[in-house]
Amino acid sequence: MQSIVDFLNGIIWSPVLIYLCLGAGLFYSVMTRFVQIRHFGEMWRLLVSGKSSAKGISSFQALAVSLSGRVGTGNIAGVAAAIGFGGPGAVFWMWVVAFFGAATAYAESTLAQIYKEEDDGEFRGGPAYYIEKAMGQKWYAWIFAIATIFACGFLLPGVQSNSIGNAVEAAFGSGAMIDTAIGTFSFAKIFTGTVISVILAFIIFGGVKRIASFTQVVVPFMALAYIITAFIIILLNISEVPRVFAMIIGDAFSPMAGIGAAIGWGVKRGVYSNEAGQGTGPHAAAAANVEHPAQQGLVQSFSIYIDTLLVCSATAFMIIITGAYNVHGADGFIIQNLGADIAANGPVFTQMALESAMPGIGKPFIAVALFFFAFTTILAYYYIAETNVAYIRRFIKVEGLMFALKLAMVAVVFYGTVRTANLAWAMGDVGVGLMAWLNIVGILIIFFMSKPAIKALEDYEMQRKQGVKVYLFNPIKLGIKGAHYWENEYRRKTGKEPSSEAPAEAKPSKA
């Protein structure tokens, strides 16, 4: 089974997918006239101005939910792998893919807002919804939904919880070994698995608003604590910063590991970390309560900067400044600062970087950071899986599907904590890879069919230029079909039927 799954991953995660992600970002950057630069200030304003409602969460809460999926163990281990196999220059290419990926994030998140629906008093949306409505291909949407439930609902959560169990055991010891019906495990892992499962059950049985309430507190705290720690290390070695920048930029174009390795690993780990185009972020974006779909697209675009330009860069600078890395080449080590037995594809580089700068703090700090990073990622996986179960439930009226998903997730998380999950991780990669292929191809096809995300941006920019007090979105006027929520919202706000002949509905500000 492992060899079959590895073969599939070799096909799905080929360089074609990596450069498709990068190409889609470049394409949408040009088509939006580099929205990620032009509206950077507006992103900040929207981030703090949105409010939640009975049906939806605020823009900031939606950002926190999506960031909980983006900011994860990949920010610790993924950056180490990029440097370990692509050299310091790989960090530059992570920055490049983040810059272009911000435009992709705008497009997919705006699409999610345009085609969202109300379900059991909550907003739902994502790639399955906009693939069905904008492309008119239910079979394509079903494939995406099933691949997403498979990957995010049953495989990847256990892998994340396993990293928490390993980190706790490494930091605080294993304790006594306990015999159970499914094997013999350390007390530390059983205790950790129980605690995680109980907290997870309490949150996910409370619905999306409880998930949002938890992540809006934990995610900023988690990311800030990590970034502050990194900045302390950078400040302690401030004289090294110019050298590190020069190394990153210089090695990006004439790197020690070859330009192909730097680009390949930088783009792959950048895409894997910020998830732009993979179809995960739009699920949280659709749940936001906003006046205009483009607003949440802009907020989600900003999340790419937070993930890669802040959190990933913090990890990279810690590793490079302290020299806690090796660089692997085709014929052995190109740079070897650490033992040959230290893996480049795990969190060890980061742990050693922290430990060398702050002796006695590094190991427990990374254990705590991994706990928050991995746990909030599990919450994001649950919400993504739940949204796609809700999509399928629209067609298959089977009672208890959502309850079954919640029970399964709690069981998977406990099991994953105490046992290794190499096969599950590889199978989860297959599901995530399929999501990325289906979503990127989908948003490109949708662009050439009707350009809804671009039309929404132009409409928002026009109203913003007019200085309106309250934004309105009339999809019929813009030639966008299937946006039923926004058609109803237009009727509610104006008392008029949305039509292509509708007059300019925005009300200018008196200011």
C-alpha positions as CSV (number, residue, x, y, z in Angstrom):
1,M,0.0,0.0,0.0
2,Q,2.8,2.4,0.9
3,S,4.5,2.0,-2.5
4,I,1.2,2.5,-4.3
5,V,0.5,5.7,-2.4
6,D,4.0,7.0,-2.9
7,F,3.6,6.3,-6.7
8,L,0.4,8.4,-6.7
9,N,2.0,11.2,-4.8
10,G,4.9,11.2,-7.3
11,I,2.4,11.9,-10.0
12,I,0.1,14.3,-8.2
13,W,2.8,16.3,-6.5
14,S,5.0,16.5,-9.7
15,P,6.7,19.8,-10.7
16,V,3.7,20.4,-12.9
17,L,1.5,21.1,-9.9
18,I,4.1,23.3,-8.3
19,Y,4.5,25.5,-11.3
20,L,0.7,25.4,-11.9
21,C,0.3,27.0,-8.5
22,L,2.9,29.6,-9.3
23,G,1.5,30.2,-12.7
24,A,-2.0,30.7,-11.4
25,G,-0.8,33.3,-9.0
26,L,1.1,35.2,-11.7
27,F,-2.0,35.0,-14.0
28,Y,-4.4,36.4,-11.3
29,S,-1.8,39.0,-10.3
30,V,-1.9,40.4,-13.8
31,M,-5.6,40.1,-14.2
32,T,-6.3,41.9,-10.9
33,R,-3.6,44.5,-11.7
34,F,-1.7,43.2,-8.7
35,V,-4.5,43.5,-6.1
36,Q,-2.1,42.4,-3.4
37,I,-0.1,45.6,-3.7
38,R,-2.8,48.1,-4.7
39,H,-5.2,47.3,-1.9
40,F,-2.7,46.5,0.9
41,G,-4.0,49.4,3.0
42,E,-7.6,48.3,2.4
43,M,-6.8,44.8,3.6
44,W,-5.7,46.3,7.0
45,R,-8.9,48.4,7.2
46,L,-11.2,45.5,6.5
47,L,-9.4,43.2,8.9
48,V,-10.5,45.3,11.9
49,S,-13.8,46.7,10.7
50,G,-15.9,43.6,10.0
51,K,-18.5,42.3,12.4
52,S,-20.0,38.9,13.0
53,S,-23.7,38.1,12.7
54,A,-26.1,35.3,13.7
55,K,-25.3,33.5,10.5
56,G,-21.7,34.4,9.8
57,I,-18.4,35.2,11.5
58,S,-16.4,38.4,11.2
59,S,-13.6,39.0,8.6
60,F,-11.0,38.7,11.3
61,Q,-12.5,35.4,12.6
62,A,-12.6,34.0,9.1
63,L,-8.9,35.1,8.7
64,A,-8.1,33.3,12.0
65,V,-9.9,30.1,10.9
66,S,-8.1,30.0,7.6
67,L,-4.7,31.0,9.2
68,S,-5.2,28.1,11.7
69,G,-4.9,25.8,8.7
70,R,-2.1,27.7,7.0
71,V,0.0,28.3,10.0
72,G,0.9,24.8,11.1
73,T,3.8,22.4,11.5
74,G,4.9,23.2,7.9
75,N,6.0,26.6,9.2
76,I,8.5,24.8,11.5
77,A,9.4,21.7,9.5
78,G,8.6,22.8,6.0
79,V,11.0,25.8,6.0
80,A,13.7,23.5,7.4
81,A,13.2,21.1,4.5
82,A,13.3,24.0,2.0
83,I,16.7,25.1,3.3
84,G,18.0,21.6,3.8
85,F,17.4,20.5,0.2
86,G,17.4,23.8,-1.7
87,G,19.8,26.0,0.3
88,P,19.1,29.4,1.8
89,G,18.1,30.7,-1.6
90,A,14.9,28.5,-1.4
91,V,13.6,31.1,1.1
92,F,13.6,33.8,-1.6
93,W,11.4,31.5,-3.8
94,M,9.0,31.0,-0.8
95,W,8.6,34.8,-0.8
96,V,8.0,34.9,-4.5
97,V,5.2,32.2,-4.3
98,A,3.7,34.0,-1.4
99,F,3.6,37.3,-3.3
100,F,1.9,35.7,-6.4
101,G,-0.2,33.4,-4.2
102,A,-1.9,36.3,-2.5
103,A,-3.7,37.1,-5.8
104,T,-4.8,33.4,-6.1
105,A,-6.1,33.6,-2.5
106,Y,-8.1,36.7,-3.4
107,A,-9.7,35.0,-6.4
108,E,-10.7,31.7,-4.7
109,S,-11.9,33.4,-1.5
110,T,-14.0,36.0,-3.5
111,L,-15.5,33.1,-5.5
112,A,-16.4,31.3,-2.2
113,Q,-18.2,34.5,-1.0
114,I,-20.1,35.0,-4.2
115,Y,-21.5,31.5,-4.3
116,K,-21.9,30.9,-0.6
117,E,-25.2,29.5,0.9
118,E,-27.1,29.5,4.2
119,D,-27.2,26.0,5.8
120,D,-28.7,25.4,9.3
121,G,-28.3,29.1,10.2
122,E,-24.6,29.3,9.1
123,F,-22.9,30.4,5.9
124,R,-21.3,27.6,3.9
125,G,-19.2,27.7,0.8
126,G,-15.9,26.7,-0.9
127,P,-14.7,25.1,-4.1
128,A,-17.4,22.5,-4.3
129,Y,-20.0,25.2,-4.2
130,Y,-18.4,27.5,-6.8
131,I,-17.4,24.7,-9.1
132,E,-21.0,23.6,-9.2
133,K,-22.6,27.0,-9.6
134,A,-20.0,28.9,-11.8
135,M,-18.9,25.9,-13.9
136,G,-22.2,24.0,-13.8
137,Q,-20.3,20.7,-13.2
138,K,-21.8,18.8,-10.3
139,W,-19.6,15.7,-10.9
140,Y,-16.5,17.8,-10.7
141,A,-17.7,19.4,-7.5
142,W,-18.5,16.0,-6.0
143,I,-14.9,14.7,-6.7
144,F,-13.5,17.7,-4.9
145,A,-15.9,17.3,-2.0
146,I,-15.1,13.6,-1.6
147,A,-11.3,14.1,-1.9
148,T,-11.5,16.9,0.7
149,I,-13.5,14.8,3.2
150,F,-11.1,11.9,2.7
151,A,-8.0,14.0,3.3
152,C,-9.1,16.6,5.9
153,G,-11.6,14.5,7.8
154,F,-10.0,11.1,8.2
155,L,-6.2,11.2,7.5
156,L,-4.5,14.5,8.1
157,P,-5.9,15.2,11.6
158,G,-4.3,12.1,13.0
159,V,-0.9,13.1,11.6
160,Q,-1.1,16.5,13.2
161,S,-2.1,15.1,16.6
162,N,0.7,12.6,16.3
163,S,3.2,15.5,16.1
164,I,1.7,16.9,19.3
165,G,2.1,13.6,21.1
166,N,5.7,13.3,19.9
167,A,6.5,16.8,21.0
168,V,5.1,16.4,24.5
169,E,6.9,13.1,24.9
170,A,10.2,14.6,23.8
171,A,9.9,17.7,26.0
172,F,8.5,16.1,29.2
173,G,9.3,12.4,29.0
174,S,7.2,9.4,28.2
175,G,6.2,8.2,31.7
176,A,5.1,4.7,32.4
177,M,4.1,2.4,29.5
178,I,0.5,1.3,29.6
179,D,-1.1,-1.8,27.9
180,T,-4.3,-1.1,26.0
181,A,-6.6,-3.0,23.5
182,I,-4.9,-1.3,20.6
183,G,-1.3,-1.6,21.8
184,T,1.2,-0.5,24.4
185,F,1.8,3.3,24.7
186,S,3.4,5.8,27.0
187,F,1.4,7.6,29.6
188,A,2.4,10.9,28.1
189,K,0.8,10.0,24.7
190,I,-2.4,8.6,26.2
191,F,-2.8,11.6,28.5
192,T,-2.1,14.0,25.6
193,G,-4.5,12.2,23.3
194,T,-7.3,12.3,25.9
195,V,-6.8,16.0,26.5
196,I,-6.7,16.8,22.8
197,S,-9.8,14.7,22.1
198,V,-11.9,16.3,24.9
199,I,-11.0,19.8,23.9
200,L,-11.6,19.1,20.2
201,A,-15.0,17.5,21.0
202,F,-16.0,20.6,23.1
203,I,-15.1,23.0,20.3
204,I,-16.4,21.1,17.2
205,F,-19.7,20.2,18.7
206,G,-20.2,23.9,19.3
207,G,-20.2,24.7,15.6
208,V,-18.3,27.1,13.4
209,K,-18.8,30.1,15.7
210,R,-17.1,28.3,18.6
211,I,-14.3,27.3,16.3
212,A,-13.9,30.9,15.2
213,S,-14.0,32.2,18.8
214,F,-11.2,29.8,19.7
215,T,-9.0,30.5,16.7
216,Q,-9.4,34.3,16.8
217,V,-7.7,34.2,20.2
218,V,-5.2,31.3,19.8
219,V,-3.9,31.9,16.3
220,P,-2.8,35.5,16.8
221,F,-1.2,34.6,20.2
222,M,0.5,31.5,18.7
223,A,1.9,33.4,15.7
224,L,2.9,36.4,17.7
225,A,4.7,34.4,20.4
226,Y,6.6,32.6,17.7
227,I,7.5,35.7,15.8
228,I,8.6,37.6,18.9
229,T,10.9,34.7,19.9
230,A,12.4,34.8,16.4
231,F,12.9,38.5,16.6
232,I,14.6,38.2,19.9
233,I,17.1,35.8,18.3
234,I,17.5,38.1,15.3
235,L,18.1,41.1,17.6
236,L,20.7,39.2,19.5
237,N,22.4,38.6,16.2
238,I,21.5,41.9,14.5
239,S,24.9,42.2,12.8
240,E,24.3,38.9,11.0
241,V,21.1,40.2,9.3
242,P,22.7,41.8,6.2
243,R,24.8,38.6,5.6
244,V,21.6,36.5,5.8
245,F,19.7,38.7,3.4
246,A,22.7,38.6,1.0
247,M,22.9,34.8,1.3
248,I,19.2,34.3,0.6
249,I,19.1,36.7,-2.4
250,G,22.5,35.5,-3.8
251,D,21.7,31.8,-3.5
252,A,18.3,32.2,-5.1
253,F,19.9,32.8,-8.5
254,S,23.3,31.0,-8.2
255,P,22.7,28.7,-5.2
256,M,25.1,26.1,-3.9
257,A,22.5,23.4,-4.5
258,G,21.7,24.5,-8.0
259,I,18.9,26.9,-9.1
260,G,16.5,24.1,-9.9
261,A,16.7,22.8,-6.3
262,A,16.2,26.2,-4.8
263,I,13.2,27.1,-7.0
264,G,11.7,23.6,-6.7
265,W,11.9,23.3,-2.9
266,G,11.1,27.0,-2.3
267,V,8.0,26.9,-4.4
268,K,6.9,23.5,-3.2
269,R,7.2,24.4,0.5
270,G,5.9,27.9,0.0
271,V,2.7,26.5,-1.7
272,Y,2.4,23.7,0.9
273,S,2.7,26.3,3.7
274,N,0.4,29.1,2.5
275,E,-2.0,26.8,0.7
276,A,-2.8,29.5,-1.9
277,G,-4.8,27.8,-4.7
278,Q,-5.2,24.5,-2.8
279,G,-8.9,25.2,-2.0
280,T,-8.6,25.1,1.8
281,G,-8.8,28.9,2.6
282,P,-12.1,29.5,0.7
283,H,-14.1,27.4,3.1
284,A,-13.5,29.8,6.0
285,A,-13.8,32.8,3.7
286,A,-17.3,31.8,2.7
287,A,-18.4,31.8,6.4
288,A,-17.6,35.5,6.9
289,N,-20.3,38.2,7.2
290,V,-19.3,41.0,4.8
291,E,-21.1,43.7,2.8
292,H,-19.4,42.8,-0.5
293,P,-17.6,39.5,-1.6
294,A,-14.4,41.3,-2.7
295,Q,-13.9,42.4,0.9
296,Q,-13.2,38.9,2.2
297,G,-11.1,38.1,-0.8
298,L,-8.8,41.0,0.2
299,V,-8.7,39.9,3.8
300,Q,-7.8,36.3,2.8
301,S,-5.1,37.6,0.4
302,F,-3.5,39.3,3.4
303,S,-3.3,35.9,5.2
304,I,-0.7,34.7,2.7
305,Y,1.6,37.5,3.8
306,I,1.2,36.5,7.5
307,D,1.9,32.9,6.9
308,T,4.9,33.1,4.6
309,L,6.5,36.6,4.9
310,L,6.2,36.6,8.7
311,V,6.0,33.1,10.2
312,C,8.0,31.2,7.6
313,S,10.6,34.0,7.4
314,A,10.9,34.0,11.2
315,T,11.8,30.3,11.1
316,A,14.2,30.8,8.2
317,F,16.1,33.6,9.9
318,M,16.5,31.7,13.1
319,I,17.9,28.7,11.3
320,I,20.3,30.6,9.0
321,I,21.5,33.1,11.7
322,T,22.4,30.3,14.1
323,G,23.8,28.0,11.4
324,A,21.6,25.2,12.6
325,Y,21.2,23.5,9.1
326,N,22.8,21.2,6.6
327,V,22.3,21.5,2.8
328,H,21.9,18.2,1.0
329,G,23.2,17.8,-2.6
330,A,23.0,15.0,-5.1
331,D,26.4,13.6,-4.0
332,G,26.2,14.3,-0.3
333,F,26.4,17.4,1.9
334,I,27.1,20.8,0.3
335,I,27.0,22.4,3.8
336,Q,27.2,20.4,7.0
337,N,26.9,22.3,10.2
338,L,25.1,19.5,12.1
339,G,25.3,15.7,12.4
340,A,24.6,13.6,9.3
341,D,21.9,11.8,11.2
342,I,19.7,14.9,11.7
343,A,16.8,14.9,9.3
344,A,16.1,18.0,7.2
345,N,12.4,17.3,6.8
346,G,11.5,17.7,10.4
347,P,11.5,20.4,13.1
348,V,15.0,19.6,14.4
349,F,16.7,22.5,12.6
350,T,14.3,24.9,14.3
351,Q,14.7,23.2,17.7
352,M,18.4,23.4,17.5
353,A,18.4,27.0,16.3
354,L,16.3,28.0,19.4
355,E,18.3,25.8,21.7
356,S,21.6,27.3,20.6
357,A,20.3,30.9,21.1
358,M,18.3,30.2,24.3
359,P,19.7,27.1,26.1
360,G,17.0,25.2,28.0
361,I,14.1,27.0,26.3
362,G,14.2,25.7,22.7
363,K,12.8,22.2,23.3
364,P,9.8,23.0,25.5
365,F,9.0,26.1,23.5
366,I,8.8,24.2,20.2
367,A,6.7,21.6,22.0
368,V,4.2,24.3,23.0
369,A,4.3,25.9,19.6
370,L,3.7,22.6,17.9
371,F,0.8,21.9,20.1
372,F,-1.0,25.2,19.2
373,F,0.1,25.0,15.5
374,A,-1.1,21.4,15.1
375,F,-4.3,21.7,17.2
376,T,-5.6,24.7,15.3
377,T,-4.7,23.0,12.1
378,I,-6.9,20.1,13.2
379,L,-9.8,22.5,13.8
380,A,-9.3,23.9,10.3
381,Y,-9.3,20.4,8.8
382,Y,-12.6,19.6,10.7
383,Y,-14.3,22.8,9.4
384,I,-13.2,22.1,5.8
385,A,-14.4,18.5,6.0
386,E,-17.7,19.6,7.7
387,T,-18.4,22.1,4.9
388,N,-18.0,19.4,2.3
389,V,-20.2,17.0,4.2
390,A,-22.8,19.8,4.2
391,Y,-22.4,20.1,0.4
392,I,-23.0,16.4,-0.1
393,R,-25.9,16.4,2.3
394,R,-27.8,18.8,0.0
395,F,-28.1,15.8,-2.4
396,I,-28.1,12.8,-0.1
397,K,-30.6,13.2,2.7
398,V,-29.0,10.9,5.3
399,E,-29.5,11.8,9.0
400,G,-26.4,11.9,11.2
401,L,-23.7,12.5,8.6
402,M,-22.3,15.5,10.5
403,F,-22.5,13.8,13.9
404,A,-20.7,10.8,12.4
405,L,-17.9,13.1,11.1
406,K,-17.5,14.6,14.5
407,L,-17.2,11.3,16.3
408,A,-14.8,10.0,13.6
409,M,-12.6,13.1,13.9
410,V,-12.3,12.7,17.7
411,A,-11.4,9.0,17.4
412,V,-8.9,9.7,14.6
413,V,-7.2,12.4,16.6
414,F,-6.8,10.2,19.7
415,Y,-5.6,7.2,17.6
416,G,-3.2,9.4,15.7
417,T,-1.7,10.8,18.9
418,V,-0.6,7.5,20.3
419,R,0.4,5.8,17.0
420,T,2.6,6.7,14.1
421,A,0.8,7.7,10.9
422,N,3.2,7.6,8.0
423,L,0.8,5.9,5.6
424,A,-2.0,8.3,6.7
425,W,0.2,11.3,6.0
426,A,1.1,10.0,2.5
427,M,-2.6,9.2,1.7
428,G,-3.6,12.6,3.0
429,D,-1.1,14.2,0.6
430,V,-2.9,12.4,-2.2
431,G,-6.2,14.0,-1.1
432,V,-4.7,17.5,-0.6
433,G,-2.9,17.2,-4.0
434,L,-6.2,16.3,-5.7
435,M,-7.8,19.3,-4.0
436,A,-5.1,21.6,-5.4
437,W,-5.4,20.2,-9.0
438,L,-9.2,20.4,-9.0
439,N,-9.3,23.8,-7.5
440,I,-6.7,25.6,-9.5
441,V,-8.0,24.2,-12.8
442,G,-11.5,25.1,-11.6
443,I,-10.7,28.8,-10.8
444,L,-8.9,29.2,-14.1
445,I,-11.8,27.7,-16.1
446,I,-14.3,29.9,-14.2
447,F,-12.2,33.0,-15.1
448,F,-12.5,32.2,-18.8
449,M,-16.2,31.4,-18.5
450,S,-17.4,34.5,-16.6
451,K,-14.7,36.3,-14.6
452,P,-16.8,36.6,-11.4
453,A,-13.9,37.4,-9.1
454,I,-12.6,40.2,-11.4
455,K,-16.1,41.6,-11.9
456,A,-16.6,41.7,-8.1
457,L,-13.3,43.5,-7.6
458,E,-14.1,46.1,-10.3
459,D,-17.5,46.7,-8.7
460,Y,-16.0,47.1,-5.2
461,E,-13.4,49.5,-6.5
462,M,-16.1,51.6,-8.2
463,Q,-18.2,51.8,-5.1
464,R,-15.1,52.6,-3.0
465,K,-14.2,55.4,-5.4
466,Q,-17.7,56.8,-5.0
467,G,-17.2,56.9,-1.2
468,V,-20.2,54.8,-0.3
469,K,-21.3,54.3,3.3
470,V,-22.9,50.9,2.7
471,Y,-21.6,48.6,0.0
472,L,-24.1,46.6,-2.1
473,F,-23.5,43.7,-4.4
474,N,-25.9,43.1,-7.4
475,P,-24.7,39.9,-9.1
476,I,-27.3,40.1,-11.9
477,K,-26.1,43.5,-12.9
478,L,-22.6,42.2,-13.2
479,G,-23.7,39.2,-15.2
480,I,-23.0,36.7,-12.4
481,K,-25.5,33.8,-12.2
482,G,-26.1,31.4,-9.3
483,A,-25.2,33.9,-6.5
484,H,-28.6,33.3,-4.8
485,Y,-27.6,34.6,-1.4
486,W,-26.4,37.9,-2.7
487,E,-29.6,38.3,-4.9
488,N,-31.7,37.9,-1.7
489,E,-29.4,40.2,0.2
490,Y,-29.8,42.9,-2.5
491,R,-33.6,42.5,-2.3
492,R,-33.5,42.8,1.5
493,K,-31.3,45.9,1.6
494,T,-33.0,47.8,-1.3
495,G,-36.5,46.4,-1.6
496,K,-35.9,46.0,-5.3
497,E,-35.4,43.1,-7.6
498,P,-31.8,42.7,-8.8
499,S,-31.6,43.2,-12.6
500,S,-29.1,44.0,-15.3
501,E,-30.8,47.3,-15.8
502,A,-30.6,48.3,-12.1
503,P,-29.4,51.9,-11.5
504,A,-26.3,52.7,-9.5
505,E,-27.4,51.5,-6.1
506,A,-24.5,52.7,-4.0
507,K,-25.3,55.6,-1.6
508,P,-22.5,58.3,-1.6
509,S,-21.1,59.3,1.7
510,K,-21.9,62.9,2.9
511,A,-18.4,63.2,4.2
